[in-house]
Amino acid sequence: MPDLQSDLVHDREQWYSTRPDYILRMTERSSKYLFHIVEELERRNMPTELALLPFIESAFNPQAVSTAKAAGMWQFMPATGKHFELKQNAFRDDRRDVLASTRAALDYLQRLHGMFGDWHLALAAYNWGEGSVGRAIAKNQKAGLGTTYTDLNMPMETRLYVPKLQAVKNIVGNPDAFSSRLPLIENHPYFQTVDIKRDIDVALAAKLAEVPLEDFKALNPSASRPVILAAGTPQILLPWDKAAIFQSNLEAYGGGRLASWTVWLAPTTMKPADAAKRVGMSEAELRSINNIPPRVVIKAGSSLLVTRSKHLETDVGAHAADNGQLSLAPDAILKRTVLKAGKQDSVASLAKRYRVSPASVAEWNKVSASASFRAGQQIVLFLPVPAKAVAKGKPAPRQARKGIARATRVAKR
């Protein structure tokens, strides 16, 4: 890739070189992944300095999540990840997977280079979006201006994007010049793939491989749950010198139970407490293991991770492992109701009658919290209807029915 020389590059060099501990942490973290990425770049005849891009995207943290919901060390947005066949379901997120995300990122970068014919513009598009870069180029062409990376009018994040990569490249290429200390990264594979044929707990897999749990998770970051479902994730990554140890220990483990968890499909829309009773778990444990927040119901057809019965011998099937989704809904749906005020009705009296806050009644009707209403005046209220009742077509509870009965018009939300 052509070198970029600019004041912004020098600015970023200074920024990184004054943070040696940060550079060291990033480089140590990258040691697990760099050999594989460089090998893939060379196989595709792509510039090898692209292997440094995760420094800029995520500091080589495969668990990184941005405020915009981009995830993984290559920071794929959900929609872009799906476009590049990165599976995202209740049990794994391939945007975090080392092999899958690297494959997708290099596919994307190759496509962008094919579109723009320039690696700096391809990187700008990776950060800013191909449509944005295309429009910026068209605008400059129309104005008779240049169309290189440095010519385009871009957001500051994108303007700094390639200078950051160039600065890291310069520091890695000559650390002494920047008073930086980099750890040695051996020129051989850090990991190798190992096939698994049975569902297996993450903690047990790490134990059988004789690898610290955190190191195992760093190589298998898409396995965010406590179990790996073989039908969806038929391979794991292990340090290259631990694969044979894992296989040997797995064989010695015999026919013992490998997985403590299985997948259960919610037959109807239900509260987490009811689901927990069905599967013999505490509500707190069910919420924790499935990341279920407060004040929601579990929608029918949702896939939940639950404790596996001692008598259950079959593993989770391919359909559930590959397509399971957890769908949640608010435990109460607010339905817009318009009614006529009675004599002496006020914000306070209506709030008390329908068990809502005076501030809400005031806001819904654009009046003060101390306001009174004229007899016959139209009043807007949002009354709760339980999600389970709506899903089954059941009548609303008494308090909501009372409000709806008095309404002269009910409008959809």
C-alpha positions, -999 to 999 in steps of 0.1 A, spaced: 0 0 0 14 35 -8 26 54 22 6 84 33 26 114 44 8 142 61 6 163 93 -22 140 105 1 110 102 28 128 123 1 138 148 -11 102 152 25 90 155 30 113 184 -3 103 200 6 66 199 43 69 208 34 89 240 13 59 251 38 30 251 17 9 275 -13 11 252 8 1 222 23 -28 242 -12 -41 253 -26 -39 218 4 -58 204 4 -85 230 -33 -90 224 -27 -92 186 -2 -120 190 -29 -146 189 -43 -134 156 -16 -117 135 0 -147 119 -34 -160 106 -44 -125 93 -11 -120 75 -13 -155 60 -47 -148 47 -36 -114 32 -6 -130 15 -28 -158 1 -51 -131 -14 -22 -110 -26 -34 -81 -5 -12 -55 13 0 -71 46 -2 -38 65 -40 -44 65 -33 -69 92 -28 -38 115 -63 -25 108 -78 -42 139 -54 -20 159 -75 10 147 -109 -7 147 -109 -24 181 -74 -25 196 -75 -62 186 -103 -69 211 -127 -94 195 -153 -86 222 -153 -49 214 -187 -33 208 -191 3 196 -219 27 205 -233 21 170 -235 -17 177 -205 -27 156 -188 -58 170 -157 -78 169 -121 -69 162 -131 -59 126 -161 -40 139 -189 -52 117 -223 -36 119 -251 -62 122 -265 -56 86 -230 -56 70 -221 -87 89 -252 -105 76 -244 -94 41 -210 -111 44 -226 -142 59 -216 -137 95 -243 -156 115 -258 -137 144 -282 -156 166 -290 -163 203 -260 -186 207 -232 -171 187 -221 -139 169 -197 -146 140 -188 -109 139 -166 -119 169 -153 -151 154 -116 -149 145 -118 -169 113 -152 -159 100 -148 -122 107 -113 -121 92 -126 -138 61 -155 -113 59 -134 -82 65 -109 -92 37 -138 -100 14 -152 -66 21 -119 -48 16 -112 -66 -16 -147 -55 -29 -141 -19 -19 -107 -19 -36 -123 -32 -67 -149 -4 -66 -125 25 -60 -91 11 -73 -73 26 -44 -65 12 -10 -68 45 9 -102 51 -6 -112 15 1 -102 21 38 -122 53 39 -152 34 25 -147 6 52 -150 33 78 -175 58 63 -195 36 39 -190 30 2 -220 53 -7 -206 82 13 -172 79 -4 -188 75 -38 -208 107 -33 -178 126 -21 -158 116 -52 -187 126 -75 -190 159 -58 -153 167 -63 -155 155 -99 -183 179 -106 -164 207 -90 -132 199 -109 -113 189 -78 -91 159 -70 -105 126 -59 -78 111 -38 -82 103 -1 -66 136 10 -88 156 -15 -122 145 -3 -143 163 23 -148 136 50 -159 135 87 -129 138 110 -131 101 121 -126 91 84 -100 118 78 -79 103 107 -86 67 98 -58 61 73 -33 84 92 -39 62 122 -31 30 102 0 47 87 12 58 121 8 23 136 26 9 105 55 33 110 58 25 147 57 -13 141 82 -10 113 107 10 134 98 9 171 132 23 182 125 56 163 95 61 184 109 48 217 84 19 216 88 -16 229 70 -44 211 68 -80 222 82 -108 200 55 -125 179 67 -159 166 65 -166 129 43 -196 132 6 -203 137 -7 -194 172 -37 -217 169 -52 -245 150 -88 -256 144 -101 -287 162 -134 -304 152 -160 -311 179 -189 -335 174 -208 -330 207 -221 -300 225 -196 -291 252 -194 -266 280 -169 -238 274 -153 -243 308 -149 -281 302 -134 -275 267 -108 -251 282 -101 -276 310 -96 -305 286 -73 -284 265 -54 -274 296 -58 -237 286 -68 -209 309 -105 -200 304 -97 -165 294 -73 -177 267 -99 -201 254 -125 -173 252 -100 -151 234 -96 -177 207 -133 -185 206 -149 -151 213 -181 -159 193 -190 -185 221 -205 -159 244 -226 -185 261 -214 -212 286 -218 -240 260 -207 -245 224 -234 -261 203 -216 -285 179 -243 -283 152 -237 -246 148 -200 -243 158 -184 -276 147 -148 -262 152 -130 -245 180 -96 -228 180 -69 -239 204 -32 -229 208 -13 -250 183 5 -270 210 -28 -278 229 -49 -295 201 -34 -329 207 -38 -326 244 -74 -317 240 -81 -347 218 -63 -370 242 -81 -357 273 -115 -358 255 -110 -395 247 -100 -402 283 -131 -383 295 -150 -412 280 -188 -411 274 -193 -386 303 -217 -357 299 -200 -328 281 -228 -302 281 -248 -289 311 -270 -268 288 -296 -273 261 -320 -252 241 -357 -248 249 -383 -232 227 -410 -211 244 -443 -226 233 -463 -194 240 -456 -158 250 -449 -159 288 -432 -141 316 -396 -151 325 -409 -164 359 -433 -188 342 -406 -199 317 -383 -206 346 -409 -228 363 -414 -248 331 -377 -256 328 -369 -261 365 -347 -231 369 -348 -200 391 -360 -169 374 -327 -151 383 -306 -179 367 -328 -180 335 -326 -142 332 -288 -142 338 -279 -170 314 -301 -155 286 -295 -118 292 -332 -111 298 -337 -75 311 -365 -66 336 -401 -58 326 -403 -79 295 -421 -111 283 -406 -139 262 -423 -142 229 -435 -175 216 -409 -194 196 -380 -179 214 -349 -201 219 -336 -201 255 -305 -217 270 -317 -239 299 -301 -265 322 -299 -299 306 -316 -328 322 -293 -357 333 -315 -380 312 -312 -359 280 -287 -376 257 -293 -358 224 -275 -326 215 -291 -294 201 -302 -298 165 -288 -278 136 -319 -256 131 -320 -244 167 -282 -240 169 -280 -220 136 -312 -200 138 -323 -196 174 -334 -161 184 -346 -147 217 -375 -123 210 -387 -101 239 -416 -76 243 -426 -51 269 -446 -68 296 -473 -41 291 -483 -25 259 -498 10 262 -528 16 240 -539 51 231 -574 58 244 -595 90 239 -623 96 263 -646 125 275 -639 142 308 -666 141 333 -676 169 356 -648 181 379 -623 158 362 -587 170 365 -552 157 357 -549 145 392 -583 127 394 -578 109 360 -543 99 370 -556 84 402 -585 67 385 -565 50 358 -534 44 379 -510 64 358 -488 93 368 -501 129 368 -470 140 348 -479 115 321 -515 127 319 -503 163 317 -478 154 290 -503 134 269 -527 163 269 -503 192 267 -515 208 300 -500 215 334 -501 189 361 -525 210 381 -550 215 352 -587 207 353 -608 196 323 -642 208 310 -670 184 311 -671 166 277 -635 176 268 -616 149 249 -588 134 270 -559 112 257 -547 84 279 -523 55 273 -535 25 292 -516 -7 297 -527 -39 280 -505 -70 290 -485 -83 261 -496 -119 268 -532 -109 267 -527 -91 234 -508 -121 219 -536 -145 228 -565 -121 220 -576 -121 257 -596 -92 271 -576 -64 288 -576 -63 327 -604 -46 345 -587 -12 349 -579 -10 312 -614 -23 302 -629 5 324 -610 32 305 -617 16 271 -654 13 279 -656 50 287 -637 59 255 -656 75 226 -628 67 202 -599 44 204 -571 51 180 -542 30 170 -509 39 185 
